Amino acid sequence: MSRKTRSSIVFQISQAITEINQIGISKKEARRKGEEGIHSIKQIKETLSAAQNFGKWIRDEYGVRSIYNLTEEHYRSYLIHLIELKRSAGHRQNVETALRHLQKGMAIRSDRLGLKQTIFVPTARLTDWRQLKKAEDRSYTQEEFEMILSHVSDNVGDAILLQRYIGLRVRGSM
């Protein structure tokens, strides 16, 4: 048995995501070459986490041991599972994005290793964008700023005013 069939599904997912790791490569240059990938450390971490959670769940629920045995049924079942766990539409949409990245990495890896491509992600997202929480204005009102400033020293107040004028929220910076 070769290493790729014996390795855990979590490791296989990690290897597939590594295939689309474009950190340190110019997005503009990658697009010009027709290459797709992830250019952000945060996006890599979030994609890896979401995809590995999917892999663990699929392994435990369906006994799947290889990412090359994934099907659209697995994808759909996992999203139903997330709905049952009452995960938000935004979270489910992020998971769908992560699984799309996983499929891209799997395609690149399949080509490189001479394997048949596995397609398990449907062309249309299952999470309706209309379910997403609407954007809201979370900036402080003048009254809230005055209340905050009344409870801090003059030096801290100056720092808070500086943060306000450059667009930072007090809570986010403390």
C-alpha positions, 0 to 999 in steps of 0.5 A: 500500500502506498503512503498516500492511501495509508495517510490519515484524511486530516493529513491528506487535507493538509497536503491538498491545502498546501498545494494552493498556498500562495503566501509570498507570491503576488496575487497579480502575478498569480492571476496573470499566470492563471494560478489560483490559491490562498495568499493570506495566512489567516485564510490558510489557517481558517481553510485548514481548520474548516476542511479538517473538521469536515474530514474528521466528521466524514471519517467518523460518520461515513468511515471515509479514509481518503479525500479522493473518496469524497462525494457531493453527498458527504458535502451536503450531509456536513452542511445539514449537520452544521444547520442542526448544530445551529451554525450561522449562515456566515459560518456555513458559507465560510465552510463552503469556501474552505471546501471549495479551496480543498477541492482546488488543492485536490485537483492540483495534487491529483494532476501532479500525482496522476490521479483521477480528479475528485469533484465533491463540491456542487457548482452552486453554494447551498447556503443562501446569501440572503440568510447572511446577517446584514452589515450594521454600523457598530461605530460609537455615537458621540454620547458613547464616546463622551461616556467612555472619556468621562471614565478614563484619565486625560492621557488615556482619553487622548489615546481614545480620541486618536483611535476614534479619528483613525477609525479604531474602536476602543473595545477592539484595541484594548 
